[in-house]
Amino acid sequence: MNFPVYVVLPGSGVGLRFGNTLPKQYTDIKSKPLFLYTVNAFHRFAWVQMIVVVVSPCDVDWVQEQLERNNFSRVRVVAGEKTRHRSIYNGVKALKDVCRGDDVVLIHDIVRVVADKDAVKDVAKAAKLHGASGITRPLTSTVIARNSDGFLSESLDRTKYLASEMPQGFHFDVINTAYEKASEYDFEFGTECLHLAFKYTGTKARLVEGPDSLWKVTYRKDLFAAEGTLTEKLSSIFVEEGELHLKDIIVSCITDQNLKVSSEKSPNCTHSGFVFFIPHGNLESDISVKLKNICLLMNKLISDHSMEKSDLSINASTAKATSENASDLEMDNKVCPKCSFLANKMVIMVIEIDRKERSRKMEIIRDLILDKKLPNCVYVSVIVCHSDSCLNKVGSLTASVLRNQDLGLNQQVLYVG
């Protein structure tokens, strides 16, 4: 992109259809409020110069605090108003001191957590060229009209119509002028920005067909879809080098869950999940040392966000207890800009044992895990197995725990027979 782009995210609505007293944009998904994922989706584009988040006046300070804590540096927070168009206009006015007339302003609902890179670029380029542009999708349902008596009066040919989606893009002068000229009726009842641009500036929007991932969270059930989509897009799983057959099965199961397996050879804070192996035949002391060093590693990743200067090893045979008090290190209140944007880190340890020693070793392993101190955002589960015949089950369970991030499984020992 060889031109600057600015983004306005309206998010001051109360979400009546959502059916909750807490507005949907503030509902937690994986321990973070939903709106942060939308901000992150645009903030990752270096060519986005500034993002304006428009929220209810009473929420401005809290939203600003959340943005600062997550290291979003190119964001302004402004107070919205009672209607959508008035709130968007407040966001557009907040750009007057930085935008030139033909700079591109994108408008995107704050509850649309996915911003597909190609779609965003296509809309921005079309807006730069034509003055206005918008994402569309084919209609999937037939549109009908009813008369005053409640009976069918008309059925529209859906092949002639499209669903208008977000983002929409405009020259700054086009959208600003449209709002300057808009009537009270437009501000009170209007919903379509492209229509205002055409009505008051004569600018015809170039329509761009977008992917099916640009839906917005409207109802509570949509949170489940949002959580799954974000998990797929933001996950990066580190899998330790281990027994080749077992590792290949686990990697295959993880990718079958649409999660990304990292190609990096060392674990770091960009990863959201970790899989470590303790092969069959290790002594109890070796298991204890490796568990201890995995815990030290996770504390180190969370506190320092880097392993470049550390001699900490997760190999039981060469492990060094470099910092007995690593778990007591003070954690930074801000989020590392390189970290996975998923707040929680899931650790899976796969341990092979003899069937005869199952009960005794599982009890020992459970005691060892409960004895370890970990940061609040790190969750550890152990999967115990003893037979090659169950490796597919081990792989499926590993992938399921990583995907679902079930915090109820923290410090649990799971047996696969």
N, C-alpha and C positions, 0 to 999 in steps of 0.2 A: 504494500500500500504506500503510495507516494504522496498522500495528502492526509491532513489531520482529521480525526473522527472524534466526536463527542457523543456521550450517551446520557439519556434521561430515563431513569427507572421510577415510574410512578408506583407508590406503595403505601398510600395513606388510607386505602379503603378498609372497611370493617369486615368484609367477606360474609355477608348474611347467608349466602348459600352454603358456606362451609360448615355452619351448624355448631360453632364453638364461640365462647366469649373471647378467647384469645384470637386476634386476627391471624389468618393463615400464614402471612409473611413472617411471623415471629414464632411459628410452631417449630419445635426442634426436629431435625432429621440428623440422626447419628451425632447427637450432642452439640449441634450447632443450629442456630435459627436459620430457617429456610432462605431468607433474603441474602445471607452471606454467600450462598452458592451461586446466586445469580450475579452478584457483584464480582465474585471470583471468575465467573465465566467470561466477563468482558475485561477484567483487570489483567488477565493473562496475555491480552493482545497489546504488544508494545505500541502499536499505532493508535490506540485509544488514548487521547490526551487527557480526558477528564470524564468522570462519571458523576452525575448528579442524582442522588437518592432523595426522593420526595416522600416524606412520611408525615403522619399526624403531628401537629405542633407539640403535643405532650410527650412524643417519643423521640424527639430530635436528639436530646442529650444522650439517651441510652443507645440509640443507633450509632451516634458518633463514637461512643466508647467502644462498641463492638467492632467497628471498622478499624479504629486505631489499634485495638488489641490484636487484630489479625493482619496488621501491617499493610493496610490498603492506603496508599499514599496519594493517589490521584482521584480522590473522592470528596465531593461536597455534599453536605446534608442540608436540605431546605424544608421548610414547613409547607405541607399541602393544605388543601381546603376540602370542602364538603363534596365536590363533584370531581369526576375524573379529569375533565378538560381544564378546570381551574387549577388543579394540581399539576398537570403537565405544563401549563403555561408558567406556573411558578418555577418549574425546573428549567424551562427554556430561558426565562428572564435571568436566571442565575448564571447563564453563559454569556451574557451580553458583554462582559468585560474581557472575554478571551476569544470569542468567535468572530470571524469575518463573515461577510455576506454569503459567500459560497462554500463556507465550511460545512461539512456534513454533520448533522445531528441525527442520531438514531434514537427512537423511542421504543422501549421494550418493557413489557409488564414485569414487575419485580417477582411475580410468582411463576414466571416461566424460567425454570432453573437451568435449562439447557440453551446454550447459544452456540449453535453449530458454526464452526469457523468459516466454512465455505459459504454457507447461507448468509452470514453476517457480512462477509466481504462482497458477495454478489449484490446485496441490498445497498451497501455503502457505495459501491462503484456505480450502480444504476442511479442512485440519488445524486451523485456528483455530476453525472452526465445529463440527467433529465430534470433535476430539481426536486423530484419526489419519487419514491419507490416503496414497494411493500411486498411482503411475503404472502403467497396464497397457497391454498391446498384445495384439491378437488372436494366437492361436497360428497359426503357418503350417505346422507339421508335425503329423501325427497322433501322438498319444502312445499307446504300447503298453506292456504289462507282460509279463514272462516268468515261467515257473514255475522251480522249483529245478532242473529238468532242462535248462533253456535253451530251452524251446519257448514259443511264444506262448500266453498265458493270457487276455489281455484287451486290447481296443482301446477307448480312451475316446472319447467324442463331443467333439471339440475345440470345438464351438460352445458347450459348457457351461463351458469353462475359459478362463483368460486367462494370459498371461505377465506375471509381476511384474517391473517395471522400477524405475529410480530417476529422480528423487529420491522419497523417502518423507518425510512430515511428521508431527510429533507435538507435542502440548503437552509442555513440558519435564517436568512432573510425571508424565505418562503413560509416556514412554520411560524416565525415570529410575527410576520405581517398578518397571516391568517388569524392568529389569536388576537392581534390588535383590532382587527375588524369584526371579530365574531360577535354575534348577538347574545343577549342574555339567554335566549332559548337554546342556542348552541351550547353555551356553557352548562346549562341546567340539564339538558336531555341528550346532547350529542355524545357519540362514542367513537366515531371514525375520523381519525386525524387526516387521512388521505382525502376525504370528502371536504373537510374544511379548507385544505390547501387548494383544491380545485375550485371550490365555491368562491373564495375570497382573493385568490391570486391567479386563477386560470391555469395553474400548473397541473398537467395530467401526469399521474403517477405511472411509472414503469412497473409492471407487475412481474414478480419473480417467483417461480414455483419452488417451494421449499420442502425440506424433509418432514417426515411425520413425527419428529422428536420435539417439535416446537410448541407442544400443548402446554396449557397452564394448569396449575393446581386450583381447582374450583371447589371440589367436594372433598370430604375427609378421606374417602377411598383413594383419591389421587395421590395421597402421601405415600402409599405403598409403591405405586409406580415410580414416583419421584425418587424414593429411597433406592429402589433397584437400579434405576437408570444412573443415579449418581455413583453408586457403588461400582458399577461397570466402568464408568468413565474415569473415575478418580483412583481406583485401586491400582497398586503396584506391589506385587508379592515377591519377596526374596525367598528363594528355595536353596538351602545349603547343598553343597556337593555331598552326596551320600551314595549308598548302594544303588547302582545305576537303575536296576529294574524297578525298585520302589520309587525312586525319584521320578522316573519317566511316567509311571502310573499317576503319581500325585500331580505332576505338571499337566498331564493330559486332562485330569479331572478338573483342575483349576481353570484351564482354558475352556473346557466345556461349559463352565459356569459364566463364561464371558468376562472373566477377570484377566488382567494383564500380569504375566509372569516377567519379572525384571530380568534383564540379561546381565546385570552387574554381578561381579564376583564377590563383593563384600556388602554386608548390610549397612544401610545408612538411613537418615531421617526422612528421605523421600519415599521410603517404603511404608505401606500401610499394613502389611502383613508379613509374617516371617514363619518359615518352616525349617525346623532343625531335626536332625536324626541322631539317635543313640542306638547303634547297631547291636545285634544279638551278641552275647558273650562278654560284654563289658562288666567289670566288677562294680559292686555297689559304690565303692569309693570313686570310681571313674564317673558313674552316673551323677553322684553328688557334686563332683567338681564341675562337670559340664553344666548341670542345672544352675549352679552358683554363678558360673561365668556367663551364661546366657542372661541371667538377671542383671549382672554387672554391665553387660553389653547394653541392655535396654535402658538402664539408668544413664549410661554414658551417652547414648544416642539422644535421649530426651533432654539431658542437661547441657551437653556440649554441641549437639546437632552435627557432630563430625567424628569420624574415627581415624582421620588422617594422621594424627599425632599420638595415637594410642597404641600401646603394645598389648592390649587386651586380646586374648585369643579365645575362641569358643571351642578349640580342639582340646578335649579332655587330657590328652597325653602331654600337651605342652602348656597347659593353662597356667596362668600366673594370677594370683589374687592381688591385683595391682592396687585395689582401693577398697578396703573392707567397708568403708563408709560411703561408697559411691551412691547408695540409695538415699543418703542424707544430704546430697548436694542441693543447693537452692535452685529451684526451677525458675526460669525467666517467665514473667507474667505475659510477655508477648509471644506470639506464634512465630517460629522461624519461617522466613519467606521461602525457604527451600523445602520445607516439610510437606509431606502429603497433606492435602487440605482436609482429608478425613481425620477427625479429631482423635479417634481411638486407634491404637495399634494392637493387632491381634497376633499372638505368638502361639504356634502349634509345635509341640515336641512329640515326635513319633519315636517310641521306645519299643524295641523288640526284646521279648523275654521268653524264658522257658515256660511251657504250660504248667509244669509242676510247681513253679514258683510264683504263679500268678497272684494269689491272694497276698502273700507276704510282701512281694515287691511292690504291688499296687499300694499297699498301706505305707510302705517306706517312701515311695515316690510322693504320695499325697502329703505326708508329713514334711518332706523336703520342700515342696512347693509352698505350703502354708507358712513355712519358716522364712520365706524370702520376702523382702520388702521391695515393692515396685511402685513406679509413679502411678498416679490415679488413672492415667489414660492408657495404661498397658494392661492387657488381659491375656492370661496364659491358660491354655488347656493342654492336657497331655493325652495322647492316644496310645494305648498299650495294645500290642498285637504279638502273636507268636507263630503265625503260620503263613507260608506263601499263598495258601489258598484264599486268604482273606484280604489280600493286598488291594484288590479293587474296592472293597468296603472301606478300607483305610483311606484310600484316595478320595472316595466320595464324601466320607465324613469330614476329612480335612477341608475339602473345597466348600462344603456346606457351612462349616463353622466360620471360615474366612469370609464367605459372602454374606451370611446373615448377621455376623457380628453379635451373636447372642451373648450378652454380658452375663447372663445367668450361668454360663458354663465357665466362668472365670475360676481358676484354681481347682478345676474338676479333672479327675482322671477317668477317661472314657475307655472302656474295654471293647475290642473288636475280636471276636473269636471265629 
